[in-house]
C-alpha cells in the first residue's frame, strides 16, 4: 500500500549546527506535504508545508525540499536550538498519512 | 488562532468501563475532525474521519462499535472508547480542519488513556 516513511529514526545534532531530516513517500499522486513537530506528551505542531508544484519552501530557520522524481522530502533546520529537540513527522494531506518519525536531539 | 483543545488531558480507568474524550475547536469552525491513536514511540495512526452531522468514516481495522464518534457541531467531536481494555491504552489525538483553510489541520494536545 501507499506509505510515507522516514529514513532515520534518530538524529543527534550539536546546538547551533544545521540538521536535515529526510522522508520518503510512495504515493506519486500526493500533491501536498506537511512537516510536523511533536514534543513529548503533546500533539503535533505544524512547521511548514509544501505543494507539489514547488521544490523548495523556506520558513523561519526551516526549509523544506521536495524532490518529486525520487519521491523524497527533507526538512532542514538551521542553527538548531535545544527547543528543536522533538520527533519530526512528514505527512501527506488531505488524509494525513504520517511517517514513522525521526527523533531529533540537540546536544548542548 | 486555530486552537484545538482536548478534554481530559489524561484519564485512568478500570477495564470494562467506557471513556469519553472531547475535541473542541476553540476559535474556528471545523468542517472535519480526525481522530488518531499513537502508541509509545510510534507514529500517529488515523482511526476515523468525522464530519459534522454525519456518520464517521473509520479506517480499516478500527472497530466502529468500540470507538464511538459523535460530531454534533462544527466545534465539537467526541470519541468514546467503550468497554476499554488495557490494550486500548494509548495517546489519542484529534485534529480539525479550519473551514476556511481546508488543507490545514490543527492538532489537539492529546489525551493519555491508561486502562488498568
HADDOCK unambig.tbl for C-alpha pairs under 7 A between the chains (distance, minus, plus):
assign (segid A and resid 42 and name CA) (segid B and resid 109 and name CA) 4.93 0.50 0.50
assign (segid A and resid 42 and name CA) (segid B and resid 110 and name CA) 6.05 0.50 0.50
assign (segid A and resid 43 and name CA) (segid B and resid 93 and name CA) 6.53 0.50 0.50
assign (segid A and resid 43 and name CA) (segid B and resid 107 and name CA) 5.86 0.50 0.50
assign (segid A and resid 43 and name CA) (segid B and resid 108 and name CA) 5.63 0.50 0.50
assign (segid A and resid 43 and name CA) (segid B and resid 109 and name CA) 4.28 0.50 0.50
assign (segid A and resid 43 and name CA) (segid B and resid 110 and name CA) 5.41 0.50 0.50
assign (segid A and resid 44 and name CA) (segid B and resid 107 and name CA) 6.06 0.50 0.50
assign (segid A and resid 45 and name CA) (segid B and resid 107 and name CA) 6.89 0.50 0.50
assign (segid A and resid 93 and name CA) (segid B and resid 103 and name CA) 6.94 0.50 0.50
assign (segid A and resid 94 and name CA) (segid B and resid 103 and name CA) 6.17 0.50 0.50
assign (segid A and resid 98 and name CA) (segid B and resid 43 and name CA) 6.48 0.50 0.50
assign (segid A and resid 98 and name CA) (segid B and resid 44 and name CA) 6.22 0.50 0.50
assign (segid A and resid 99 and name CA) (segid B and resid 43 and name CA) 6.54 0.50 0.50
assign (segid A and resid 100 and name CA) (segid B and resid 42 and name CA) 6.47 0.50 0.50
assign (segid A and resid 100 and name CA) (segid B and resid 43 and name CA) 5.04 0.50 0.50
assign (segid A and resid 101 and name CA) (segid B and resid 43 and name CA) 6.32 0.50 0.50
